[in-house]
Amino acid sequence: MIMDPKAIKEEIRKEALAVGFDVIGFAPIHMPQEKQDHLREYIADGRHADMEWMAETVDRKSSPHKLWPEVKSVVVLGLNYGPGHDPLAILEQKDRGAISVYAQGKDYHNLVKKRLKRIARWMVEKFGNELKVFVDTAPIMEKPLAQMAGLGWQGKYTNVVSRDYGAWLFLGEIFTTLDLPPDEPEDDHCGNCTKCIDACPTGAITAPYEMDARACISYLNIELKGDIPEKYREAMGNRIYGCDDCSAVCPWNKFTVLTKEEAFQPRAHTQAPRLSDLAKLDDATFRTVFSGSPVKRTGRNRMLRNILIAMGNSGEVSRREEVRGFLEEEDPAVREAARWALEKLI
């Protein structure tokens, strides 16, 4: 029996909500030319830093049908990870490390992908379509797609803002050969607000809707493999994994709903961990402690580099001997961070 496309959409919507997603929308497969041009300008300006995969995949990333020519529609799904605490309160605790809200629980990729695959199997059985699922694992402009699908809009800090969930949505996509009518795109509701721009510790939001990864703390303490540029080290404060400042100050967070997902609840070692405790972890223990966490992929050395910078920013002179013990580390970035921290702790 041939079903009406609108009816198919409603069936998929019901299934998505039933398996645990909080929001779902349907997007067209052709990305607006202005979005494609913006991406190419971003790459040409070098604002993607050393994330060369972005430059290498720019053609496929620019629009869904360029990644998979058979796609007819994109299903965009969102999962709320709203925190039950003020993400910025930790910044005042100089002996503790600040870990981004999204990384305080279990790795969201696993949960989101598991649910996407469950919906995908159901769709194939019910509608006989072909499809592909993605969770931040392919060159997709998922934030513009989320706006095109009506889930939210790209705020001035470039991440998705939802009228219902504020700044806290994980995204996943299903590319399908089902030809489904798109939902109405979400309008931009930022207005004249510049709170996110004003809050950025390093000025990485260079203008409304313009982000320079080379200055973004989340890039510097997660993606960057070598030395963190000295001009940004003080601004990092005690942020040892990611940075929530621009997200946390968004006024739309007044509508934030605490996540219902147990997997996203903070673990003891990710919510306000002591810097000294983390610095003592060797590689094997680090991997055990952060098993199943996004933090694990940074590796012990990059995390230790970040911890030492946080120690240097603590102003606690009593840490000097603790920091001095890392001057002989094998990793040069760790040694440099220790050297810098010692200079600060005078």
Secondary structure, DSSP 4 states (H G I P E B T S, - for coil): -PPPHHHHHHHHHHHHHHTT-SEEEEE-SS--HHHHHHHHHHHHTTTTTT-HHHHHTHHHHT-HHHH-TT--EEEEEEEE---SS-TTGGGG-TTB-EE-GGGSSS-HHHHHHHHHHHHHHHHHHHH---EEEESS-SS--HHHHHHHTTS-EE-TTSSEEBTTTBT-EEEEEEEESS--PPPPPPPP--TT--HHHHH-TT--EEETTEE-GGG-HHIIIII--SPPPHHHHHHHTTEEE---HHHHT-GGGGG------GGGSPPTTTSS-BHHHHHT--HHHHHHHTTTSGGGGGHHHHHHHHHHHHHHHT--GGGHHHHHTTTT-SSHHHHHHHHHHHHH--
